[in-house]
Amino acid sequence: MFVSSIENDKMTLVAPNEFARDWLEERYAELIKSLLKNINGKDYAIRFIAK
C-alpha cells in the first residue's frame, strides 16, 4: 500500500489488488484517520483504490 495523493484533506491509498483494498479499508481506515489526526490535527477522508 502506498499514498497516491493528498489533496484538500483527501488521501488516496493504493493497494495492489481489490482483495487487499477491501481488507485494508475494512480493518485500517479508522486507524489511519485517527493517526493522521493525531499527527497533524486534520481530519482526512480516506479513499482506497486497487492498482
Secondary structure, DSSP 8 states (H G I E B T S, - for coil): -EEEEEETTEEEEEESSHHHHHHHHHHHHHHHHHHHHHHHS---EEEEEE-
